[in-house]
């Protein structure tokens, strides 16, 4: 198999501290180097949400070293998929990209008990995304 990733995916939410970080963690974990993974926010937070870090740790994925990053037009241009996470973010629109809007509850200010169902919903969506990317590669 070639070392070129099958696809590149950009997850976007306002603070790049919860949903997008969990999604990036799951995609990296489930797809490995088959997919290039990015995440960003329009107004990045100072740190990743501690409840999101804890919830991901519970399923064996460590996102504690991640840092919120600012959304750039270059990141959108370099991605095949742009997935917004239910935050109404104004993403730059670049022709030829696949845009998906995932309406997910914002974990900001919630405890780990409240973040777990959000984490589990993200995992389900990531598994479907990996299947879609793999199916595209088989065509």
VEXROBA-181041 format. One record per residue: residue number from 1; x, z, y of N, C-alpha, C in turn. Coordinates in pm, whole numbers, plus 50000, padded with zeros to 5 digits. Layout:
<vexdo num="NUM" n_xx="X" n_zz="Z" n_yy="Y" ca_xx="X" ca_zz="Z" ca_yy="Y" c_xx="X" c_zz="Z" c_yy="Y"/>
...
% end
This chain:
<vexdo num="1" n_xx="50085" n_zz="50000" n_yy="49880" ca_xx="50000" ca_zz="50000" ca_yy="50000" c_xx="50088" c_zz="50000" c_yy="50124"/>
<vexdo num="2" n_xx="50045" n_zz="49929" n_yy="50225" ca_xx="50126" ca_zz="49921" ca_yy="50346" c_xx="50124" c_zz="50054" c_yy="50421"/>
<vexdo num="3" n_xx="50224" n_zz="50073" n_yy="50506" ca_xx="50233" ca_zz="50198" ca_yy="50582" c_xx="50152" c_zz="50191" c_yy="50711"/>
<vexdo num="4" n_xx="50090" n_zz="50076" n_yy="50738" ca_xx="50005" ca_zz="50064" ca_yy="50857" c_xx="49872" c_zz="50131" c_yy="50830"/>
<vexdo num="5" n_xx="49826" n_zz="50220" n_yy="50921" ca_xx="49697" ca_zz="50287" ca_yy="50900" c_xx="49584" c_zz="50186" c_yy="50892"/>
<vexdo num="6" n_xx="49483" n_zz="50218" n_yy="50810" ca_xx="49367" ca_zz="50132" ca_yy="50793" c_xx="49284" c_zz="50125" c_yy="50921"/>
<vexdo num="7" n_xx="49287" n_zz="50233" n_yy="50998" ca_xx="49209" ca_zz="50240" ca_yy="51121" c_xx="49265" c_zz="50352" c_yy="51208"/>
<vexdo num="8" n_xx="49227" n_zz="50349" n_yy="51334" ca_xx="49260" ca_zz="50460" ca_yy="51423" c_xx="49129" c_zz="50512" c_yy="51483"/>
<vexdo num="9" n_xx="49120" n_zz="50645" n_yy="51490" ca_xx="48997" ca_zz="50710" ca_yy="51533" c_xx="49028" c_zz="50807" c_yy="51646"/>
<vexdo num="10" n_xx="48947" n_zz="50801" n_yy="51751" ca_xx="48959" ca_zz="50893" ca_yy="51864" c_xx="48832" c_zz="50975" c_yy="51872"/>
<vexdo num="11" n_xx="48847" n_zz="51108" n_yy="51864" ca_xx="48735" ca_zz="51200" ca_yy="51881" c_xx="48737" c_zz="51253" c_yy="52024"/>
<vexdo num="12" n_xx="48622" n_zz="51248" n_yy="52091" ca_xx="48616" ca_zz="51289" ca_yy="52231" c_xx="48507" c_zz="51393" c_yy="52251"/>
<vexdo num="13" n_xx="48541" n_zz="51504" n_yy="52316" ca_xx="48441" ca_zz="51598" ca_yy="52368" c_xx="48496" c_zz="51649" c_yy="52502"/>
<vexdo num="14" n_xx="48417" n_zz="51720" n_yy="52575" ca_xx="48456" ca_zz="51758" ca_yy="52711" c_xx="48587" c_zz="51837" c_yy="52713"/>
<vexdo num="15" n_xx="48594" n_zz="51944" n_yy="52635" ca_xx="48710" ca_zz="52034" ca_yy="52644" c_xx="48817" c_zz="52008" c_yy="52538"/>
<vexdo num="16" n_xx="48787" n_zz="51923" n_yy="52437" ca_xx="48882" ca_zz="51895" ca_yy="52330" c_xx="48934" c_zz="52024" c_yy="52269"/>
<vexdo num="17" n_xx="48841" n_zz="52118" n_yy="52250" ca_xx="48881" ca_zz="52251" ca_yy="52202" c_xx="48808" c_zz="52294" c_yy="52076"/>
<vexdo num="18" n_xx="48698" n_zz="52226" n_yy="52041" ca_xx="48619" ca_zz="52270" ca_yy="51927" c_xx="48585" c_zz="52156" c_yy="51834"/>
<vexdo num="19" n_xx="48474" n_zz="52087" n_yy="51865" ca_xx="48424" ca_zz="51981" ca_yy="51776" c_xx="48527" c_zz="51873" c_yy="51749"/>
<vexdo num="20" n_xx="48587" n_zz="51820" n_yy="51854" ca_xx="48682" ca_zz="51710" ca_yy="51835" c_xx="48807" c_zz="51756" c_yy="51760"/>
<vexdo num="21" n_xx="48849" n_zz="51880" n_yy="51782" ca_xx="48966" ca_zz="51932" ca_yy="51710" c_xx="48934" c_zz="51952" c_yy="51561"/>
<vexdo num="22" n_xx="48814" n_zz="52004" n_yy="51532" ca_xx="48776" ca_zz="52021" ca_yy="51391" c_xx="48764" c_zz="51885" c_yy="51322"/>
<vexdo num="23" n_xx="48704" n_zz="51788" n_yy="51391" ca_xx="48690" ca_zz="51653" ca_yy="51334" c_xx="48827" c_zz="51592" c_yy="51306"/>
<vexdo num="24" n_xx="48918" n_zz="51604" n_yy="51401" ca_xx="49053" ca_zz="51550" ca_yy="51381" c_xx="49123" c_zz="51619" c_yy="51264"/>
<vexdo num="25" n_xx="49104" n_zz="51750" n_yy="51253" ca_xx="49163" ca_zz="51824" ca_yy="51142" c_xx="49111" c_zz="51777" c_yy="51008"/>
<vexdo num="26" n_xx="48979" n_zz="51760" n_yy="50997" ca_xx="48919" ca_zz="51712" ca_yy="50872" c_xx="48966" c_zz="51571" c_yy="50839"/>
<vexdo num="27" n_xx="48967" n_zz="51481" n_yy="50938" ca_xx="49005" ca_zz="51343" ca_yy="50911" c_xx="49151" c_zz="51335" c_yy="50867"/>
<vexdo num="28" n_xx="49237" n_zz="51408" n_yy="50933" ca_xx="49379" ca_zz="51410" ca_yy="50893" c_xx="49392" c_zz="51463" c_yy="50750"/>
<vexdo num="29" n_xx="49317" n_zz="51568" n_yy="50720" ca_xx="49322" ca_zz="51631" ca_yy="50587" c_xx="49269" c_zz="51537" c_yy="50478"/>
<vexdo num="30" n_xx="49157" n_zz="51470" n_yy="50505" ca_xx="49091" ca_zz="51389" ca_yy="50403" c_xx="49148" c_zz="51248" c_yy="50390"/>
<vexdo num="31" n_xx="49199" n_zz="51191" n_yy="50498" ca_xx="49247" ca_zz="51053" ca_yy="50494" c_xx="49399" c_zz="51043" c_yy="50494"/>
<vexdo num="32" n_xx="49466" n_zz="51152" n_yy="50528" ca_xx="49612" ca_zz="51148" ca_yy="50531" c_xx="49663" c_zz="51042" c_yy="50627"/>
<vexdo num="33" n_xx="49765" n_zz="50969" n_yy="50586" ca_xx="49824" ca_zz="50868" ca_yy="50675" c_xx="49750" c_zz="50735" c_yy="50669"/>
<vexdo num="34" n_xx="49638" n_zz="50729" n_yy="50595" ca_xx="49558" ca_zz="50606" ca_yy="50591" c_xx="49490" c_zz="50580" c_yy="50725"/>
<vexdo num="35" n_xx="49470" n_zz="50685" n_yy="50804" ca_xx="49399" ca_zz="50673" ca_yy="50932" c_xx="49481" c_zz="50742" c_yy="51041"/>
<vexdo num="36" n_xx="49494" n_zz="50676" n_yy="51154" ca_xx="49559" ca_zz="50737" ca_yy="51270" c_xx="49452" c_zz="50816" c_yy="51345"/>
<vexdo num="37" n_xx="49481" n_zz="50943" n_yy="51374" ca_xx="49381" ca_zz="51033" ca_yy="51431" c_xx="49424" c_zz="51080" c_yy="51570"/>
<vexdo num="38" n_xx="49330" n_zz="51071" n_yy="51665" ca_xx="49352" ca_zz="51122" ca_yy="51801" c_xx="49231" c_zz="51205" c_yy="51841"/>
<vexdo num="39" n_xx="49252" n_zz="51297" n_yy="51933" ca_xx="49138" ca_zz="51366" ca_yy="51996" c_xx="49174" c_zz="51392" c_yy="52141"/>
<vexdo num="40" n_xx="49070" n_zz="51398" n_yy="52224" ca_xx="49093" ca_zz="51417" ca_yy="52368" c_xx="48965" c_zz="51466" c_yy="52433"/>
<vexdo num="41" n_xx="48979" n_zz="51512" n_yy="52557" ca_xx="48864" ca_zz="51558" ca_yy="52633" c_xx="48873" c_zz="51516" c_yy="52779"/>
<vexdo num="42" n_xx="48758" n_zz="51505" n_yy="52843" ca_xx="48758" ca_zz="51466" ca_yy="52984" c_xx="48805" c_zz="51580" c_yy="53073"/>
<vexdo num="43" n_xx="48780" n_zz="51704" n_yy="53031" ca_xx="48827" ca_zz="51822" ca_yy="53104" c_xx="48886" c_zz="51918" c_yy="53000"/>
<vexdo num="44" n_xx="49008" n_zz="51891" n_yy="52953" ca_xx="49063" ca_zz="51970" ca_yy="52843" c_xx="49074" c_zz="52120" c_yy="52876"/>
<vexdo num="45" n_xx="49044" n_zz="52200" n_yy="52775" ca_xx="49056" ca_zz="52346" ca_yy="52787" c_xx="49204" c_zz="52384" c_yy="52781"/>
<vexdo num="46" n_xx="49232" n_zz="52513" n_yy="52801" ca_xx="49369" ca_zz="52563" ca_yy="52793" c_xx="49417" c_zz="52576" c_yy="52649"/>
<vexdo num="47" n_xx="49321" n_zz="52599" n_yy="52558" ca_xx="49360" ca_zz="52617" ca_yy="52417" c_xx="49244" c_zz="52577" c_yy="52327"/>
<vexdo num="48" n_xx="49275" n_zz="52558" n_yy="52198" ca_xx="49171" ca_zz="52528" ca_yy="52101" c_xx="49088" c_zz="52655" c_yy="52081"/>
<vexdo num="49" n_xx="48958" n_zz="52638" n_yy="52065" ca_xx="48863" ca_zz="52748" ca_yy="52046" c_xx="48906" c_zz="52833" c_yy="51925"/>
<vexdo num="50" n_xx="48933" n_zz="52963" n_yy="51945" ca_xx="48977" ca_zz="53049" ca_yy="51835" c_xx="48878" c_zz="53055" c_yy="51719"/>
<vexdo num="51" n_xx="48747" n_zz="53047" n_yy="51747" ca_xx="48647" ca_zz="53048" ca_yy="51639" c_xx="48657" c_zz="52919" c_yy="51557"/>
<vexdo num="52" n_xx="48687" n_zz="52807" n_yy="51622" ca_xx="48706" ca_zz="52681" ca_yy="51549" c_xx="48830" c_zz="52689" c_yy="51461"/>
<vexdo num="53" n_xx="48938" n_zz="52747" n_yy="51515" ca_xx="49062" ca_zz="52764" ca_yy="51437" c_xx="49033" c_zz="52848" c_yy="51313"/>
<vexdo num="54" n_xx="48961" n_zz="52959" n_yy="51332" ca_xx="48928" ca_zz="53050" ca_yy="51221" c_xx="48840" c_zz="52980" c_yy="51118"/>
<vexdo num="55" n_xx="48737" n_zz="52909" n_yy="51164" ca_xx="48645" ca_zz="52840" ca_yy="51072" c_xx="48719" c_zz="52735" c_yy="50989"/>
<vexdo num="56" n_xx="48812" n_zz="52665" n_yy="51050" ca_xx="48889" ca_zz="52563" ca_yy="50978" c_xx="48987" c_zz="52628" c_yy="50880"/>
<vexdo num="57" n_xx="49044" n_zz="52741" n_yy="50920" ca_xx="49136" ca_zz="52814" ca_yy="50832" c_xx="49064" c_zz="52855" c_yy="50702"/>
<vexdo num="58" n_xx="48936" n_zz="52887" n_yy="50714" ca_xx="48856" ca_zz="52927" ca_yy="50597" c_xx="48846" c_zz="52815" c_yy="50493"/>
<vexdo num="59" n_xx="48858" n_zz="52691" n_yy="50535" ca_xx="48852" ca_zz="52578" ca_yy="50442" c_xx="48991" c_zz="52516" c_yy="50418"/>
<vexdo num="60" n_xx="49095" n_zz="52592" n_yy="50455" ca_xx="49231" ca_zz="52551" ca_yy="50424" c_xx="49294" c_zz="52449" c_yy="50518"/>
<vexdo num="61" n_xx="49240" n_zz="52436" n_yy="50639" ca_xx="49295" ca_zz="52340" ca_yy="50736" c_xx="49340" c_zz="52417" c_yy="50860"/>
<vexdo num="62" n_xx="49466" n_zz="52402" n_yy="50895" ca_xx="49524" ca_zz="52476" ca_yy="51009" c_xx="49528" c_zz="52387" c_yy="51132"/>
<vexdo num="63" n_xx="49446" n_zz="52419" n_yy="51232" ca_xx="49449" ca_zz="52345" ca_yy="51359" c_xx="49505" c_zz="52433" c_yy="51471"/>
<vexdo num="64" n_xx="49567" n_zz="52545" n_yy="51435" ca_xx="49613" ca_zz="52641" ca_yy="51535" c_xx="49725" c_zz="52587" c_yy="51624"/>
<vexdo num="65" n_xx="49798" n_zz="52487" n_yy="51577" ca_xx="49908" ca_zz="52432" ca_yy="51657" c_xx="49863" c_zz="52319" c_yy="51749"/>
<vexdo num="66" n_xx="49737" n_zz="52279" n_yy="51740" ca_xx="49686" ca_zz="52170" ca_yy="51824" c_xx="49666" c_zz="52218" c_yy="51968"/>
<vexdo num="67" n_xx="49675" n_zz="52125" n_yy="52061" ca_xx="49648" ca_zz="52157" ca_yy="52201" c_xx="49550" c_zz="52054" c_yy="52257"/>
<vexdo num="68" n_xx="49457" n_zz="52098" n_yy="52340" ca_xx="49365" ca_zz="52003" ca_yy="52403" c_xx="49442" c_zz="51900" c_yy="52488"/>
<vexdo num="69" n_xx="49397" n_zz="51775" n_yy="52478" ca_xx="49462" ca_zz="51666" ca_yy="52550" c_xx="49360" c_zz="51595" c_yy="52639"/>
<vexdo num="70" n_xx="49410" n_zz="51536" n_yy="52747" ca_xx="49322" ca_zz="51466" ca_yy="52840" c_xx="49291" c_zz="51326" c_yy="52785"/>
<vexdo num="71" n_xx="49165" n_zz="51284" n_yy="52804" ca_xx="49121" ca_zz="51152" ca_yy="52763" c_xx="49181" c_zz="51047" c_yy="52856"/>
<vexdo num="72" n_xx="49240" n_zz="50943" n_yy="52796" ca_xx="49297" ca_zz="50834" ca_yy="52875" c_xx="49237" c_zz="50701" c_yy="52827"/>
<vexdo num="73" n_xx="49238" n_zz="50604" n_yy="52915" ca_xx="49194" ca_zz="50469" ca_yy="52879" c_xx="49284" c_zz="50414" c_yy="52770"/>
<vexdo num="74" n_xx="49413" n_zz="50447" n_yy="52775" ca_xx="49508" ca_zz="50399" ca_yy="52674" c_xx="49471" c_zz="50449" c_yy="52534"/>
<vexdo num="75" n_xx="49427" n_zz="50575" n_yy="52525" ca_xx="49387" ca_zz="50630" ca_yy="52394" c_xx="49266" c_zz="50554" c_yy="52339"/>
<vexdo num="76" n_xx="49172" n_zz="50519" n_yy="52427" ca_xx="49055" ca_zz="50442" ca_yy="52384" c_xx="49099" c_zz="50303" c_yy="52339"/>
<vexdo num="77" n_xx="49184" n_zz="50239" n_yy="52417" ca_xx="49230" ca_zz="50104" ca_yy="52384" c_xx="49305" c_zz="50100" c_yy="52251"/>
<vexdo num="78" n_xx="49374" n_zz="50208" n_yy="52217" ca_xx="49455" ca_zz="50213" ca_yy="52095" c_xx="49374" c_zz="50252" c_yy="51972"/>
<vexdo num="79" n_xx="49244" n_zz="50276" n_yy="51987" ca_xx="49161" ca_zz="50325" ca_yy="51877" c_xx="49060" c_zz="50220" c_yy="51832"/>
<vexdo num="80" n_xx="49033" n_zz="50218" n_yy="51701" ca_xx="48930" ca_zz="50129" ca_yy="51645" c_xx="48792" c_zz="50194" c_yy="51658"/>
<vexdo num="81" n_xx="48786" n_zz="50325" n_yy="51636" ca_xx="48663" ca_zz="50402" ca_yy="51646" c_xx="48676" c_zz="50502" c_yy="51759"/>
<vexdo num="82" n_xx="48572" n_zz="50514" n_yy="51841" ca_xx="48566" ca_zz="50616" ca_yy="51945" c_xx="48440" c_zz="50697" c_yy="51918"/>
<vexdo num="83" n_xx="48460" n_zz="50824" n_yy="51883" ca_xx="48347" ca_zz="50909" ca_yy="51844" c_xx="48330" c_zz="51020" c_yy="51946"/>
<vexdo num="84" n_xx="48217" n_zz="51016" n_yy="52017" ca_xx="48188" ca_zz="51120" ca_yy="52114" c_xx="48106" c_zz="51228" c_yy="52044"/>
<vexdo num="85" n_xx="48126" n_zz="51351" n_yy="52085" ca_xx="48072" ca_zz="51465" ca_yy="52013" c_xx="47960" c_zz="51534" c_yy="52089"/>
<vexdo num="86" n_xx="47851" n_zz="51464" n_yy="52114" ca_xx="47732" ca_zz="51525" ca_yy="52171" c_xx="47749" c_zz="51590" c_yy="52306"/>
<vexdo num="87" n_xx="47831" n_zz="51532" n_yy="52391" ca_xx="47856" ca_zz="51599" ca_yy="52519" c_xx="47832" c_zz="51507" c_yy="52638"/>
<vexdo num="88" n_xx="47780" n_zz="51388" n_yy="52615" ca_xx="47750" ca_zz="51299" ca_yy="52725" c_xx="47873" c_zz="51255" c_yy="52802"/>
<vexdo num="89" n_xx="47987" n_zz="51254" n_yy="52738" ca_xx="48112" ca_zz="51218" ca_yy="52803" c_xx="48110" c_zz="51073" c_yy="52851"/>
<vexdo num="90" n_xx="48167" n_zz="51050" n_yy="52966" ca_xx="48179" ca_zz="50914" ca_yy="53017" c_xx="48309" c_zz="50855" c_yy="52967"/>
<vexdo num="91" n_xx="48303" n_zz="50789" n_yy="52853" ca_xx="48421" ca_zz="50727" ca_yy="52793" c_xx="48442" c_zz="50589" c_yy="52854"/>
<vexdo num="92" n_xx="48567" n_zz="50551" n_yy="52871" ca_xx="48591" ca_zz="50412" ca_yy="52910" c_xx="48538" c_zz="50322" c_yy="52798"/>
<vexdo num="93" n_xx="48467" n_zz="50217" n_yy="52833" ca_xx="48415" ca_zz="50124" ca_yy="52733" c_xx="48511" c_zz="50006" c_yy="52722"/>
<vexdo num="94" n_xx="48563" n_zz="49988" n_yy="52601" ca_xx="48657" ca_zz="49879" ca_yy="52575" c_xx="48594" c_zz="49789" c_yy="52470"/>
<vexdo num="95" n_xx="48578" n_zz="49660" n_yy="52500" ca_xx="48517" ca_zz="49568" ca_yy="52403" c_xx="48592" c_zz="49570" c_yy="52270"/>
<vexdo num="96" n_xx="48517" n_zz="49553" n_yy="52161" ca_xx="48577" ca_zz="49544" ca_yy="52029" c_xx="48598" c_zz="49678" c_yy="51959"/>
<vexdo num="97" n_xx="48562" n_zz="49786" n_yy="52023" ca_xx="48575" ca_zz="49918" ca_yy="51962" c_xx="48441" c_zz="49957" c_yy="51903"/>
<vexdo num="98" n_xx="48443" n_zz="50039" n_yy="51799" ca_xx="48318" ca_zz="50090" ca_yy="51742" c_xx="48294" c_zz="50228" c_yy="51802"/>
<vexdo num="99" n_xx="48184" n_zz="50242" n_yy="51875" ca_xx="48148" ca_zz="50369" ca_yy="51939" c_xx="48040" c_zz="50439" c_yy="51856"/>
<vexdo num="100" n_xx="48062" n_zz="50565" n_yy="51828" ca_xx="47964" ca_zz="50647" ca_yy="51757" c_xx="47940" c_zz="50772" c_yy="51840"/>
<vexdo num="101" n_xx="47816" n_zz="50811" n_yy="51853" ca_xx="47782" ca_zz="50936" ca_yy="51922" c_xx="47731" c_zz="51036" c_yy="51821"/>
<vexdo num="102" n_xx="47807" n_zz="51141" n_yy="51800" ca_xx="47768" ca_zz="51246" ca_yy="51706" c_xx="47712" c_zz="51363" c_yy="51785"/>
<vexdo num="103" n_xx="47581" n_zz="51384" n_yy="51776" ca_xx="47516" ca_zz="51496" ca_yy="51845" c_xx="47543" c_zz="51623" c_yy="51765"/>
<vexdo num="104" n_xx="47634" n_zz="51702" n_yy="51813" ca_xx="47673" ca_zz="51827" ca_yy="51747" c_xx="47666" c_zz="51941" c_yy="51846"/>
<vexdo num="105" n_xx="47623" n_zz="52055" n_yy="51798" ca_xx="47616" ca_zz="52173" ca_yy="51882" c_xx="47756" c_zz="52210" c_yy="51931"/>
<vexdo num="106" n_xx="47766" n_zz="52254" n_yy="52056" ca_xx="47894" ca_zz="52294" ca_yy="52113" c_xx="47929" c_zz="52435" c_yy="52065"/>
<vexdo num="107" n_xx="48046" n_zz="52452" n_yy="52002" ca_xx="48085" ca_zz="52585" ca_yy="51953" c_xx="48141" c_zz="52677" c_yy="52061"/>
<vexdo num="108" n_xx="48153" n_zz="52629" n_yy="52184" ca_xx="48212" ca_zz="52711" ca_yy="52292" c_xx="48136" c_zz="52842" c_yy="52306"/>
<vexdo num="109" n_xx="48210" n_zz="52951" n_yy="52310" ca_xx="48152" ca_zz="53083" ca_yy="52331" c_xx="48082" c_zz="53143" c_yy="52211"/>
<vexdo num="110" n_xx="48088" n_zz="53075" n_yy="52097" ca_xx="48021" ca_zz="53124" ca_yy="51976" c_xx="48124" c_zz="53189" c_yy="51883"/>
<vexdo num="111" n_xx="48076" n_zz="53280" n_yy="51801" ca_xx="48160" ca_zz="53342" ca_yy="51700" c_xx="48174" c_zz="53252" c_yy="51578"/>
<vexdo num="112" n_xx="48264" n_zz="53289" n_yy="51488" ca_xx="48293" ca_zz="53206" ca_yy="51371" c_xx="48169" c_zz="53186" c_yy="51284"/>
<vexdo num="113" n_xx="48078" n_zz="53285" n_yy="51279" ca_xx="47956" ca_zz="53270" ca_yy="51198" c_xx="47873" c_zz="53152" c_yy="51248"/>
<vexdo num="114" n_xx="47868" n_zz="53133" n_yy="51379" ca_xx="47791" ca_zz="53023" ca_yy="51439" c_xx="47866" c_zz="52891" c_yy="51432"/>
<vexdo num="115" n_xx="47998" n_zz="52896" n_yy="51419" ca_xx="48078" ca_zz="52774" ca_yy="51415" c_xx="48079" c_zz="52712" c_yy="51274"/>
<vexdo num="116" n_xx="48061" n_zz="52794" n_yy="51172" ca_xx="48066" ca_zz="52743" ca_yy="51033" c_xx="47968" c_zz="52627" c_yy="51008"/>
<vexdo num="117" n_xx="47839" n_zz="52638" n_yy="51048" ca_xx="47750" ca_zz="52525" ca_yy="51022" c_xx="47791" c_zz="52398" c_yy="51099"/>
<vexdo num="118" n_xx="47848" n_zz="52414" n_yy="51217" ca_xx="47896" ca_zz="52299" ca_yy="51295" c_xx="48013" c_zz="52236" c_yy="51219"/>
<vexdo num="119" n_xx="48104" n_zz="52320" n_yy="51173" ca_xx="48220" ca_zz="52273" ca_yy="51094" c_xx="48172" c_zz="52195" c_yy="50972"/>
<vexdo num="120" n_xx="48072" n_zz="52248" n_yy="50901" ca_xx="48025" ca_zz="52184" ca_yy="50779" c_xx="47959" c_zz="52050" c_yy="50808"/>
<vexdo num="121" n_xx="47885" n_zz="52042" n_yy="50919" ca_xx="47823" ca_zz="51914" ca_yy="50959" c_xx="47932" c_zz="51812" c_yy="50993"/>
<vexdo num="122" n_xx="48036" n_zz="51855" n_yy="51062" ca_xx="48148" ca_zz="51765" ca_yy="51095" c_xx="48213" c_zz="51714" c_yy="50967"/>
<vexdo num="123" n_xx="48235" n_zz="51803" n_yy="50870" ca_xx="48298" ca_zz="51760" ca_yy="50744" c_xx="48215" c_zz="51652" c_yy="50676"/>
<vexdo num="124" n_xx="48083" n_zz="51670" n_yy="50671" ca_xx="47995" ca_zz="51571" ca_yy="50609" c_xx="48009" c_zz="51436" c_yy="50679"/>
<vexdo num="125" n_xx="48011" n_zz="51438" n_yy="50812" ca_xx="48024" ca_zz="51313" ca_yy="50888" c_xx="48161" c_zz="51249" c_yy="50868"/>
<vexdo num="126" n_xx="48265" n_zz="51330" n_yy="50858" ca_xx="48400" ca_zz="51277" ca_yy="50837" c_xx="48410" c_zz="51212" c_yy="50699"/>
<vexdo num="127" n_xx="48350" n_zz="51275" n_yy="50598" ca_xx="48352" ca_zz="51216" ca_yy="50463" c_xx="48285" c_zz="51078" c_yy="50464"/>
<vexdo num="128" n_xx="48173" n_zz="51064" n_yy="50535" ca_xx="48105" ca_zz="50935" ca_yy="50546" c_xx="48192" c_zz="50834" c_yy="50622"/>
<vexdo num="129" n_xx="48260" n_zz="50880" n_yy="50727" ca_xx="48348" ca_zz="50792" ca_yy="50804" c_xx="48464" c_zz="50742" c_yy="50719"/>
<vexdo num="130" n_xx="48524" n_zz="50830" n_yy="50640" ca_xx="48634" ca_zz="50789" ca_yy="50552" c_xx="48585" c_zz="50685" c_yy="50452"/>
<vexdo num="131" n_xx="48465" n_zz="50706" n_yy="50397" ca_xx="48408" ca_zz="50609" ca_yy="50302" c_xx="48386" c_zz="50474" c_yy="50371"/>
<vexdo num="132" n_xx="48339" n_zz="50476" n_yy="50496" ca_xx="48317" ca_zz="50352" ca_yy="50570" c_xx="48449" c_zz="50279" c_yy="50596"/>
<vexdo num="133" n_xx="48550" n_zz="50353" n_yy="50638" ca_xx="48682" ca_zz="50293" ca_yy="50665" c_xx="48740" c_zz="50234" c_yy="50537"/>
<vexdo num="134" n_xx="48728" n_zz="50309" n_yy="50427" ca_xx="48779" ca_zz="50259" ca_yy="50298" c_xx="48705" c_zz="50134" c_yy="50255"/>
<vexdo num="135" n_xx="48572" n_zz="50130" n_yy="50275" ca_xx="48494" ca_zz="50013" ca_yy="50238" c_xx="48535" c_zz="49892" c_yy="50321"/>
<vexdo num="136" n_xx="48566" n_zz="49912" n_yy="50448" ca_xx="48611" ca_zz="49802" ca_yy="50534" c_xx="48743" c_zz="49744" c_yy="50484"/>
<vexdo num="137" n_xx="48829" n_zz="49830" n_yy="50431" ca_xx="48959" ca_zz="49786" ca_yy="50380" c_xx="48945" c_zz="49702" c_yy="50254"/>
<vexdo num="138" n_xx="48839" n_zz="49726" n_yy="50178" ca_xx="48819" ca_zz="49655" ca_yy="50051" c_xx="48761" c_zz="49516" c_yy="50073"/>
<vexdo num="139" n_xx="48712" n_zz="49486" n_yy="50192" ca_xx="48652" ca_zz="49355" ca_yy="50221" c_xx="48757" c_zz="49247" c_yy="50231"/>
% end
